[in-house]
Amino acid sequence: MAKKTKKTEEITKKFGDERRKALDDALKNIEKDFGKGAVMRLGERAEQKVQVMSSGSLALDIALGAGGYPKGRIIEIYGPESSGKTTVALHAVAQTQKEGGIAAFIDAEHALDPAYAAALGVNIDELLLSQPDSGEQGLEIAGKLIDSGAVDLVVVDSVAALVPRAEIDGDIGDSHVGLQARMMSQAMRKLSASINKTKTIAIFINQLREKVGIMFGNPETTPGGRALKFYASVRLDVRGNTQIKGTGDKKDQNVGKETKIKVVKNKVAPPFKEAFVEIMYGEGISQTGELVKIASDIGIIQKAGAWFSYNGEKIGQGSENAKKYLADHPEIFAEIDHKVRVHYGLVELDEDDVVEDTQVEDTQVEDTSDELILDLDSTIEIEE
């Protein structure tokens, strides 16, 4: 039986009770045709707050504003060569596994170092790895993993290395204008809905290129067209700054580099915040180093001269000794990390935090009362 079509003349503006009845009928028809939850009032959604997963770096979690990477969203990490893009992504992989999730790595560049990944905390025995032969194959594999609903994180390294099959089959020198951009545009259209429904975090690492003939403005751009820029909820610009010199026997060697991560696009929190991290060669982001710096800046760790102290107890002379103390005492590290996250509003207050704050306020009130009594006594003595 053919579906009855509605004539254009029958469509009119509704008012009053007729409007409410017409809306209810429309919602019922939509739910019948497309399933429950196809359209709803925003206030009826159970989860209005964006779910996040920590990036594995405290400084980056603070810069992201929400406390980490938003689940069900697309993330783009780009920057110059050897700036730390893959390192940042591997920390997200390690964090996913730490929280009991499953991570997949699409290695289009065929350059993943398993030993380095393991040094960053990645369980390489549990990591799903694919080294595709073409861009279409890599994106198809990523799509099937996302559609399964069993994977929590998919990393594609990198967009620039996703070479279309037509370009691989052709000869070097053949012109393939816009081929990769069309491939990425189609992939974004297909993957975005699945990524959101399965709450999978999709991280795309990208390289930099320069536009030809740009006299003014920034000539830098990222390959793969504009689709990824539009679909990404978060875009991170990773830049390596100054080298870090070692101490002791390694004082003449470069042991790492200071890296700036700028949030150039953010749909879940205010953008343009920056995170400064230390990427140590062979170790990744120094989590103890960033914790010492951030906690010192907000007064959770006290600094007097070269000494660092926490809760009245000295934890080291110089930042290196303070880092070593936190590395040797993971329970103290976790306690300070939690306090920093509470300070920046990344996590909610625990009962212990509320009790501790109440005790501090009570102490301050008692001290104030003593001061008032002393002032009254001294005044009476002066009058006599």
C-alpha positions as CSV (number, residue, x, y, z in Angstrom):
1,M,0.0,0.0,0.0
2,A,1.4,3.3,-1.0
3,K,2.2,5.8,1.8
4,K,-0.3,8.6,1.9
5,T,1.3,12.0,1.0
6,K,0.3,15.2,2.6
7,K,-0.6,18.0,0.2
8,T,1.1,21.4,0.6
9,E,-2.2,23.1,1.2
10,E,-2.7,21.0,4.4
11,I,0.4,22.3,6.0
12,T,-0.4,25.4,8.0
13,K,0.8,27.2,11.1
14,K,-0.8,25.9,14.4
15,F,-1.6,27.9,17.5
16,G,-2.7,27.3,21.1
17,D,-3.8,23.7,22.1
18,E,-3.8,22.7,18.4
19,R,0.0,23.5,18.3
20,R,0.8,21.2,21.3
21,K,-1.3,18.4,19.9
22,A,0.3,18.7,16.5
23,L,3.8,18.6,18.1
24,D,2.9,15.5,20.1
25,D,1.6,13.8,17.0
26,A,4.8,14.7,15.1
27,L,7.0,13.4,17.9
28,K,5.1,10.1,18.0
29,N,5.5,9.7,14.2
30,I,9.2,10.4,14.3
31,E,9.7,8.0,17.2
32,K,7.7,5.3,15.3
33,D,9.7,5.8,12.1
34,F,13.2,6.4,13.5
35,G,13.2,4.8,16.9
36,K,13.0,6.1,20.5
37,G,15.3,9.1,21.2
38,A,15.5,10.2,17.6
39,V,14.3,13.6,18.8
40,M,13.8,14.8,22.4
41,R,13.8,17.9,24.6
42,L,17.3,18.8,25.7
43,G,16.2,18.8,29.4
44,E,15.1,15.2,29.1
45,R,18.6,13.9,28.4
46,A,20.1,12.0,31.3
47,E,23.7,13.0,30.5
48,Q,24.0,16.7,29.8
49,K,27.6,17.0,31.0
50,V,30.2,15.9,28.5
51,Q,32.0,12.7,29.6
52,V,35.8,13.0,29.4
53,M,38.8,10.8,29.7
54,S,42.1,12.1,31.1
55,S,44.7,12.9,28.4
56,G,47.4,11.4,30.7
57,S,48.8,14.9,31.3
58,L,47.6,17.1,34.2
59,A,48.6,20.3,32.4
60,L,46.8,19.3,29.3
61,D,43.7,18.3,31.2
62,I,43.6,21.8,32.7
63,A,44.1,23.4,29.4
64,L,41.3,21.4,27.8
65,G,39.0,22.8,30.5
66,A,36.7,19.7,30.8
67,G,39.4,17.6,32.5
68,G,40.5,15.5,29.4
69,Y,39.4,14.5,25.9
70,P,35.6,14.5,25.4
71,K,34.1,11.0,24.7
72,G,32.3,10.5,21.4
73,R,34.3,13.3,19.7
74,I,37.0,13.8,17.1
75,I,40.4,15.2,18.2
76,E,43.1,16.5,15.9
77,I,46.7,16.8,17.1
78,Y,49.1,18.5,14.7
79,G,52.5,20.2,14.7
80,P,56.0,20.3,13.2
81,E,58.1,17.2,12.9
82,S,59.4,15.7,16.1
83,S,57.3,18.0,18.2
84,G,55.7,15.3,20.4
85,K,52.4,14.6,18.6
86,T,52.7,10.8,18.8
87,T,53.9,11.0,22.4
88,V,50.8,13.0,23.4
89,A,48.6,10.4,21.6
90,L,50.4,7.4,23.2
91,H,49.8,8.9,26.6
92,A,46.1,8.9,25.8
93,V,46.4,5.2,24.8
94,A,48.1,4.4,28.1
95,Q,45.4,6.3,30.0
96,T,42.7,4.3,28.2
97,Q,44.3,1.0,29.2
98,K,44.8,2.2,32.7
99,E,41.1,2.9,33.0
100,G,40.3,-0.6,31.7
101,G,39.5,0.4,28.2
102,I,40.5,-0.9,24.8
103,A,42.7,1.2,22.4
104,A,43.5,0.8,18.7
105,F,46.4,2.4,16.8
106,I,46.2,2.8,13.0
107,D,49.8,3.2,12.1
108,A,49.6,4.6,8.6
109,E,53.2,6.0,8.8
110,H,54.5,2.5,9.7
111,A,56.8,4.1,12.3
112,L,55.4,3.0,15.7
113,D,58.2,2.1,18.2
114,P,56.8,-0.6,20.5
115,A,59.7,-0.2,23.0
116,Y,59.0,3.6,23.3
117,A,55.2,3.0,23.6
118,A,55.9,0.5,26.4
119,A,58.1,3.1,28.2
120,L,55.2,5.5,28.2
121,G,53.0,3.0,30.0
122,V,51.3,1.4,27.0
123,N,50.5,-2.3,27.3
124,I,51.6,-3.4,23.9
125,D,50.2,-6.9,24.4
126,E,46.7,-5.5,24.6
127,L,47.1,-2.7,22.0
128,L,45.3,-3.2,18.7
129,L,47.7,-2.3,15.9
130,S,47.0,-1.9,12.2
131,Q,49.4,-0.9,9.5
132,P,47.2,-0.4,6.4
133,D,48.3,-0.4,2.8
134,S,46.2,2.5,1.8
135,G,44.2,5.4,3.2
136,E,40.8,3.8,2.4
137,Q,41.9,0.6,4.1
138,G,43.0,2.4,7.3
139,L,39.8,4.4,7.5
140,E,37.7,1.4,6.8
141,I,39.4,-0.5,9.6
142,A,39.0,2.4,12.0
143,G,35.3,2.5,11.1
144,K,34.7,-1.2,11.8
145,L,36.4,-0.9,15.1
146,I,34.3,2.1,16.1
147,D,31.1,0.5,14.9
148,S,31.8,-2.5,17.1
149,G,31.2,-0.4,20.2
150,A,33.9,-2.3,22.0
151,V,36.8,0.2,21.4
152,D,37.2,3.2,23.6
153,L,40.0,5.0,21.7
154,V,41.2,5.0,18.1
155,V,44.4,6.8,17.1
156,V,45.2,7.4,13.4
157,D,48.9,8.3,12.8
158,S,48.8,10.2,10.6
159,V,46.3,11.8,8.2
160,A,49.1,12.9,5.8
161,A,50.1,9.2,5.5
162,L,46.6,8.1,4.5
163,V,47.4,7.8,0.8
164,P,44.4,7.1,-1.5
165,R,44.5,3.8,-3.3
166,A,44.4,5.5,-6.7
167,E,47.6,7.4,-5.9
168,I,49.3,4.2,-4.8
169,D,48.3,2.4,-8.0
170,G,49.3,5.3,-10.2
171,D,52.8,6.5,-11.2
172,I,54.9,9.0,-9.3
173,G,54.3,12.4,-10.9
174,D,50.6,11.7,-11.7
175,S,48.3,14.5,-10.6
176,H,45.6,13.6,-8.0
177,V,44.1,17.0,-7.1
178,G,41.9,16.9,-4.1
179,L,41.8,13.1,-3.9
180,Q,42.9,12.8,-0.2
181,A,40.6,15.7,0.8
182,R,37.6,14.0,-0.8
183,M,38.5,10.7,1.0
184,M,38.8,12.4,4.4
185,S,35.5,14.3,3.8
186,Q,33.6,11.1,3.0
187,A,35.3,9.4,6.0
188,M,34.2,12.2,8.4
189,R,30.6,12.0,7.2
190,K,30.5,8.3,7.8
191,L,32.4,8.1,11.1
192,S,31.1,11.1,13.0
193,A,27.7,9.6,13.9
194,S,29.2,6.2,14.9
195,I,31.9,7.9,17.0
196,N,29.2,9.9,18.9
197,K,26.9,6.9,19.5
198,T,29.6,4.5,20.7
199,K,31.3,7.3,22.8
200,T,34.6,6.4,21.1
201,I,37.4,9.0,21.2
202,A,39.0,9.3,17.7
203,I,42.4,11.0,17.7
204,F,43.8,12.0,14.3
205,I,47.5,13.0,14.2
206,N,48.4,15.4,11.4
207,Q,51.4,17.0,9.9
208,L,52.0,20.6,8.7
209,R,52.4,21.9,5.2
210,E,52.9,25.5,3.9
211,K,50.8,27.3,1.4
212,V,52.6,28.7,-1.6
213,G,52.6,32.4,-2.3
214,I,51.3,33.6,1.1
215,M,52.7,37.0,1.8
216,F,50.7,37.9,4.9
217,G,49.3,35.7,7.7
218,N,50.2,32.2,8.7
219,P,51.3,30.1,5.7
220,E,51.0,26.8,7.7
221,T,48.1,24.4,6.9
222,T,47.3,20.7,7.5
223,P,46.9,18.2,4.7
224,G,43.6,16.3,4.2
225,G,41.3,19.2,3.3
226,R,39.1,21.1,5.6
227,A,36.7,18.4,6.7
228,L,38.7,17.3,9.7
229,K,39.0,20.9,10.9
230,F,35.2,21.2,10.9
231,Y,34.4,17.8,12.5
232,A,37.0,18.0,15.2
233,S,35.7,19.1,18.6
234,V,39.3,19.7,19.9
235,R,42.4,20.7,17.9
236,L,45.8,20.7,19.6
237,D,48.9,22.5,18.2
238,V,52.0,20.8,19.6
239,R,55.3,22.8,19.4
240,G,58.7,21.8,20.9
241,N,60.4,24.7,22.6
242,T,63.8,24.7,24.4
243,Q,65.9,21.7,25.1
244,I,66.2,20.4,28.7
245,K,69.8,19.8,30.0
246,G,70.5,16.9,32.3
247,T,72.0,17.0,35.7
248,G,75.1,15.4,37.2
249,D,76.9,13.2,34.7
250,K,74.4,14.2,32.0
251,K,74.7,18.0,32.5
252,D,76.1,18.4,28.9
253,Q,73.4,16.2,27.3
254,N,69.9,17.1,26.1
255,V,67.5,14.8,28.1
256,G,64.2,16.3,26.9
257,K,62.5,19.4,25.6
258,E,59.9,21.8,26.9
259,T,56.8,21.5,24.8
260,K,53.9,23.9,24.4
261,I,50.4,22.4,23.6
262,K,47.9,25.0,22.5
263,V,44.2,24.3,22.3
264,V,43.3,26.1,19.1
265,K,39.8,24.8,18.9
266,N,37.5,23.5,21.7
267,K,33.8,22.9,21.5
268,V,33.4,21.7,25.1
269,A,35.3,24.5,27.0
270,P,36.9,27.9,26.3
271,P,39.7,27.5,23.7
272,F,43.1,29.0,23.3
273,K,44.5,27.8,26.6
274,E,48.1,26.5,26.7
275,A,49.8,23.7,28.5
276,F,53.6,23.6,29.0
277,V,54.9,20.1,29.5
278,E,58.4,18.5,29.7
279,I,58.8,15.6,27.2
280,M,61.8,13.5,28.4
281,Y,63.5,11.4,25.8
282,G,62.6,7.7,26.2
283,E,60.1,8.5,29.0
284,G,57.4,10.8,27.6
285,I,55.7,13.6,29.5
286,S,57.1,14.1,32.9
287,Q,54.0,13.8,35.1
288,T,55.9,14.4,38.3
289,G,57.5,17.5,36.8
290,E,54.2,19.1,35.8
291,L,52.6,18.2,39.1
292,V,55.4,19.9,41.1
293,K,55.2,23.0,39.0
294,I,51.3,23.4,39.0
295,A,50.9,22.5,42.7
296,S,53.6,25.0,43.6
297,D,52.0,27.7,41.6
298,I,48.7,27.3,43.4
299,G,50.2,26.8,46.9
300,I,49.4,23.1,47.4
301,I,53.1,22.4,47.5
302,Q,55.0,25.1,49.4
303,K,58.3,26.4,48.2
304,A,60.8,28.2,50.4
305,G,64.1,28.9,48.6
306,A,65.2,25.7,47.0
307,W,63.1,23.5,49.3
308,F,59.7,22.0,48.4
309,S,57.4,20.9,51.2
310,Y,53.9,19.4,51.4
311,N,51.7,19.4,54.6
312,G,54.6,20.9,56.5
313,E,57.0,18.0,55.5
314,K,59.9,18.7,53.2
315,I,59.9,16.5,50.1
316,G,63.1,17.6,48.4
317,Q,65.7,20.3,47.8
318,G,65.3,21.4,44.2
319,S,62.7,20.3,41.7
320,E,64.6,17.2,40.7
321,N,64.6,15.8,44.2
322,A,60.9,16.8,44.6
323,K,60.1,14.9,41.4
324,K,62.0,11.8,42.7
325,Y,60.1,11.9,46.0
326,L,56.7,12.0,44.2
327,A,57.8,9.1,41.9
328,D,58.8,7.1,45.0
329,H,55.6,7.9,46.8
330,P,52.7,7.3,44.4
331,E,50.1,7.7,47.2
332,I,51.3,11.3,47.8
333,F,51.4,11.9,44.1
334,A,47.8,10.8,43.8
335,E,46.7,12.9,46.7
336,I,48.3,16.1,45.4
337,D,47.0,15.4,41.9
338,H,43.4,15.1,43.2
339,K,43.7,18.4,45.1
340,V,45.0,20.2,42.0
341,R,42.0,18.8,39.9
342,V,39.6,19.9,42.6
343,H,41.2,23.4,42.6
344,Y,40.6,23.7,38.9
345,G,37.1,22.2,39.0
346,L,38.0,19.2,37.0
347,V,36.6,16.7,39.6
348,E,33.9,17.1,42.2
349,L,34.7,17.5,45.9
350,D,34.9,14.4,48.0
351,E,33.5,14.2,51.6
352,D,37.1,14.2,52.9
353,D,37.8,17.4,51.0
354,V,34.7,19.0,52.5
355,V,35.6,17.9,56.0
356,E,39.1,19.2,55.6
357,D,37.9,22.6,54.3
358,T,35.4,22.8,57.3
359,Q,38.1,22.1,59.8
360,V,40.3,24.8,58.3
361,E,37.3,27.3,58.5
362,D,36.7,26.3,62.1
363,T,40.3,26.9,63.0
364,Q,40.2,30.3,61.4
365,V,37.1,31.3,63.3
366,E,38.6,30.2,66.6
367,D,41.7,32.2,66.0
368,T,39.7,35.3,65.2
369,S,37.7,34.9,68.4
370,D,40.9,34.7,70.5
371,E,42.1,37.9,68.8
372,L,38.9,39.7,69.7
373,I,39.1,38.7,73.4
374,L,42.7,39.8,73.6
375,D,41.7,43.1,72.1
376,L,39.0,43.6,74.6
377,D,41.2,42.8,77.5
378,S,43.9,45.2,76.4
379,T,41.3,47.9,76.0
380,I,40.0,47.5,79.5
381,E,43.5,47.6,80.9
382,I,44.1,50.9,79.1
383,E,40.9,52.4,80.6
384,E,42.0,51.5,84.1
